[in-house]
Amino acid sequence: MLSTVAVIDRVLGSGATGHADVLEQLSTANKAAWSATSPRLLELCRVRIATMLSCDAETLSRSPGTGVDEELLDAIATWPGEPRLTDVDRACLAFTEMFVLDVASMDDETVAAVREHLGDAGLANFVRALLIVEQRIRLRLVWDRLLGGD
């Protein structure tokens, strides 16, 4: 099964129909996302998003250098009962679930919990990073369906 990076490269960087400019912008945005917020926190949320969207390839992949152990990532599907998660992990995972399910229904409490841990700038950076990660997974799912994914 190809990684999401490989799928994006295949779709946007291949042959005469390639879109190297779009590929470069997506790559730049992805790098910025991982440097804008805690890689550990973003990895937890990335795996939760992938699980929620049933993107098996993304659920099973691991981002290097995040410091998250395999057992914790395997427990993300049932995260509310996971004792090894911190308060900030829990706040950001709850935010992530609302973000994916229905961002328009995000309540003030959920936002305030993340703001309490990350601050105003941290919250803004986390939301931007989350958007990039979520959209990459959604692109992957669409392209897998349209192109008969690997």
C-alpha positions in Angstrom: 0.0 0.0 0.0 1.4 3.4 -1.0 2.0 6.1 1.5 -0.1 9.3 1.2 3.1 11.1 0.1 3.6 8.6 -2.7 0.0 8.8 -3.8 0.2 12.6 -3.9 3.5 12.4 -5.8 2.0 9.9 -8.2 -1.1 12.0 -9.0 0.5 15.4 -9.2 4.0 14.7 -10.3 3.5 12.2 -13.0 4.1 12.6 -16.7 2.7 15.2 -19.0 -0.3 15.7 -16.7 1.9 16.5 -13.7 1.3 19.6 -11.6 4.7 20.1 -10.1 3.6 23.6 -8.8 0.7 22.2 -6.9 2.8 19.3 -5.6 5.4 21.7 -4.4 2.8 23.9 -2.6 1.2 20.8 -0.9 4.6 19.6 0.2 5.5 23.1 1.6 2.2 23.3 3.4 2.7 19.8 4.9 6.2 20.7 6.2 4.9 23.9 7.7 2.0 22.1 9.4 4.5 19.7 11.1 6.7 22.5 12.3 3.9 24.9 13.4 2.7 22.6 16.2 3.8 19.7 18.3 4.6 16.8 16.0 3.6 14.4 18.8 0.2 16.0 19.1 -0.3 16.3 15.4 0.6 12.6 14.9 -2.1 11.6 17.5 -4.6 13.7 15.7 -3.5 12.5 12.2 -4.1 8.9 13.2 -7.5 9.8 14.8 -8.6 11.6 11.6 -7.4 8.6 9.4 -9.3 6.2 11.7 -12.5 8.4 11.6 -12.3 8.6 7.8 -11.5 4.9 7.4 -8.2 5.6 5.6 -6.4 2.4 6.5 -3.1 3.3 4.8 -2.9 6.5 6.7 -4.1 4.9 10.0 -1.3 2.3 9.7 1.5 4.7 8.6 3.7 6.5 11.1 5.3 9.9 10.9 9.0 9.8 11.9 10.3 11.8 14.8 7.0 12.4 16.6 7.9 10.5 19.8 4.6 8.6 19.9 4.9 4.9 20.6 3.1 2.3 18.5 0.9 1.1 21.4 -0.5 4.6 21.9 -1.2 5.1 18.2 -3.0 1.7 18.1 -5.2 2.9 21.0 -6.3 6.1 19.3 -9.5 4.6 18.0 -10.6 4.3 21.7 -8.7 7.3 23.0 -11.2 8.5 25.7 -10.3 5.4 27.8 -6.5 5.7 27.2 -4.8 6.6 30.5 -1.4 7.6 28.9 -2.9 10.6 27.2 -2.3 14.0 28.7 -4.9 16.7 29.3 -3.6 18.6 26.2 -3.9 15.4 24.1 -7.5 14.9 25.2 -8.4 18.5 24.5 -6.9 18.4 21.0 -8.4 15.0 20.2 -11.8 16.2 21.2 -11.3 19.3 19.0 -10.1 17.1 16.2 -13.2 14.9 16.3 -15.5 17.9 16.1 -13.4 19.5 13.4 -13.7 16.4 11.2 -17.4 15.6 12.0 -18.9 19.1 11.9 -16.6 22.1 12.3 -19.6 24.5 12.2 -21.0 22.9 15.4 -17.7 23.4 17.3 -18.7 24.6 20.7 -16.8 27.3 22.7 -15.9 24.8 25.5 -14.0 22.6 23.0 -12.1 25.6 21.6 -11.4 27.0 25.1 -9.9 23.7 26.2 -7.3 23.8 23.4 -6.7 27.5 23.9 -6.0 26.9 27.6 -3.2 24.5 26.8 -1.8 26.0 23.6 -2.6 29.7 23.9 -4.1 31.9 21.2 -1.2 31.5 18.7 -0.9 27.8 19.5 -4.6 27.3 18.8 -4.4 29.1 15.5 -1.3 27.1 14.5 -2.9 23.8 15.6 -6.0 24.5 13.5 -4.0 25.3 10.4 -1.9 22.2 10.8 -5.0 20.1 11.4 -6.6 21.4 8.3 -3.6 20.5 6.2 -3.4 17.0 7.6 -7.1 16.4 7.2 -7.2 17.6 3.6 -4.2 15.4 2.7 -6.1 12.4 4.0 -9.3 13.4 2.2 -7.3 13.9 -1.1 -5.8 10.5 -0.6 -9.2 8.9 -0.2 -10.6 10.6 -3.3 -7.6 9.7 -5.4 -7.7 6.1 -4.2 -11.3 5.8 -5.2 -10.9 7.5 -8.5 -7.7 5.8 -9.5 -8.2 2.4 -7.9 -5.9 2.9 -4.9 -3.0 0.7 -4.0 
